[in-house]
Amino acid sequence: VACDAAISPRTAAQMPAGVSIGSRWVGTIDSGAAELQITGVSTAVMKYGDVKETLELQIGMDGGIVLRGVAYELTSGDRIFKLDTFLGRISADQQTIAGTWTDAGIGKGQWSVSLAKP
């Protein structure tokens, strides 16, 4: 799903089923630990490695979830970082989101997160 084939929710009712403001999801990006927090109707934050990436939450025209990087913060060190786009699907039981990621360079891989228990 290309980013231009997605829309940003404007109300909580338009958010993907199973995804709610304040929900926290934990899992992996490739082989490293990751945490996704839904911070607003169309915003999220993904933390992994030494990166905290602010994302725009979108719904793909095919019903998939698109998380498009808009800003980042390095929590340690100094290096070149390219914003990511995470494409994913929420499972039928609404407990997992999994898919692929790419960055503005040549990076790409797999990611998967599960809803953390409150």
Salt bridges, closest charged atoms under 4 A:
GLU35 OE1 - ARG24 NH1 3.52
ASP50 OD1 - ARG79 NH2 2.85
GLU56 OE1 - ARG68 NH2 2.17
ASP62 OD2 - ARG89 NH2 3.06
